[in-house]
Amino acid sequence: MFTALVSAVFAISFAAIIYQGALAPYLDRGIGLVLLGAVVIAFTGAFTLSYRGTILAPQDVPAILLAGAAATIVAKGELDGEALFATVACLAAFSSVMTGLVGVLIGHLRLAYVARFVPYPVLAGFLAATGLLLVIGGLNVALGDTPKAATWTSYLAPDLALKWMPAVVAALAILLLTRMAQSTMALPIALTLTAVGFYAMLWILGLSLDEARSIGLLLGPFADGNLLDGLGPQLLVQADWGMILAQAPVIVTIIATCMLGATLNASGMELALKRDFDISTEVKGAGIANILSGFAGAIPGYHIVAETILANRLGLVGRLAGISSGLGCLALLLLGANTVSGLPVGLFAAVLIFLGIDLLYSWVWEERRRLGRLDYSIVLLIPVIAIAFGFLTAIAVGLLVACGLFIVSYAKLDLIRSESDLRVRRSPVERPDTELRLLADFGGAVKIAELSGFLFFGSANALREKMRTVIASKDPQTECLVLDFGHASGVDISTIRVLSRIASDCADHEVKLVLSGLPPQTLSGMQSVLIGQEVDFFDTLSEALEHIEDIVITHHQKTETTSAAEPSPQIDAFGAEMPIDGVLDRIDLATGDVLVKLGATSDEIYYLQSGELKILVPDSDGEVGVVAKVRPRAVIGEMAYYSGKARSADIVASVPSVVLRINMARIDKLEQTNPAAALAFHKAIAGGLARRLSRTTQLLRDLGA
């Protein structure tokens, strides 16, 4: 009973806000269409949604948009009589069918999440504007055909105040009761008390029903008979479809708001009912319901949260919830025009004003503490523009302002994922200690910046300003700048021009510019723009770093006599004096030979004397990729040995190679026979592990970890 009452009252209220003014003579048929549509959408939702206990119903947002479109059609003055009514009725039905078709498509493609990309301030402003227009619409419903007063004070005259003031008082009372009671029963009880209160007011004033109807306090008079009399397929012929299609922007807005409303309301009910919904199925189910109700002439609708929660707490679970909601509208539809004509206008005006004030309170008053000043200014701007220039203009302005603020805010973000240099940021190439020392001594001249996010004109200019500081750095002097785009989500065309200017800055300071990880389209564009400039391009950062490391090592091995004269690693000396058989073996590998298998366990450490090895690891899809390379005089496998874990990768020879295999199971015998060699060996291994750990720690600091 209670869910039926709420559904029926809301449906008639939405009809009243559309069919007013020049359309008021057709209110009875408008109510009939909305009630019939409410029956169809509620019954259909009971069988098409992922959670059967959800109630679908006509909604206030599409109603207020349709009311604005209807007012526009009336204001043109090109239609009247049956043609005017048929055009507005078909506009509502066409909007429902199109909303349903889009909902079915989005649900079928499982794209319901797209609706959540609307900027929050725009959504809040849209709902605030809807609230303001609902308040104005409710007042217009209460005033009926009363001509507009010359001044605001004229509305305080007794005859006008009797029409709108009780509705406003009732709306505020409903708001207070529903806010303070915190119970799902509060709304149906408040509506019942409001209806009783209006009839009590008529009794106190000594007005009969006929007298009340004559001054516009009741819905009628309507012609005797069924609310659906005069409705049929002929409306499709009588309607001006050119006028309907001219309202395409409104229809698109209705579709968008219904998709957004269905998504948000379904998500809200998940939390309230503590159930998991299939959002795509919910949107698709609402789409099917809108198509069927559209053929019945209804206004668009979607999930209604309050009624669904109320039905759930009253024990109306499963399909019974939607069916009971539809039965309430069906009952009023069958009772006919005479019954409906006795209902107080103030009740439905109060419902509209209550919904409007509730939206304004939620999205203007309560949101003021949650949003920043700029975001909150959008919330306030949209209702003002909606009143002054129209709903669609307000939404467009809100989106433009939100996008502008987003661009400004995003441009201020630091898109540099990490800043480091070659002393700590290395390629995945295992090198001997002599080469690592060279990189540690001279790698500071190679600056590395890893970028992230989307680079466009604003953020790219900020990047250039940052890189100009890096290029001009003197401690130590920058000789090479590496910009890696491997983690960037995208690059726009203006960024190519900015990168060209960074290349010019590097050339002015005699700094080598290296770019890695560029998307193919950006790479081709950069290469065409940077013709004549010395810029190196690499597919990945690892390839770029390996190339630069080789250059740095080659250059400084030739110029630094101390590095050239540095003795070989202790492992070489250790291998030169192996008195015990079985501790050290020489292995000759051909190209493609496997040295170590993934998952194997052994007590062996390897030392590459010549050639090159590659380390292979499978990804989550089972595809094997090269994660590192091993150069001569590098140690392999010490981590697995000291940690006691299985081998974490395959190690394969890239070219013919010579490897020394050290059997750690017999190293204790060496400690007895040649403790100096064993100590040198352990120190060499420990030193390499310590240096690797130090570089990793510094790199984590650079990454902000």
Beta strands, then each sheet from edge to edge (+ up, - down):
strand 1: 56-58
strand 2: 301-303
strand 3: 416-421
strand 4: 429-430
strand 5: 446-455
strand 6: 480-491
strand 7: 512-516
strand 8: 535-538
strand 9: 584-589
strand 10: 594-596
strand 11: 604-610
strand 12: 613-618
strand 13: 624-630
strand 14: 635-636
strand 15: 650-653
strand 16: 657-663
sheet 1: 1+ 2-
sheet 2: 3+ 5- 6- 7- 8-
sheet 3: 4+ 13+ 12- 15+ 10-
sheet 4: 9+ 16- 11+ 14-
end
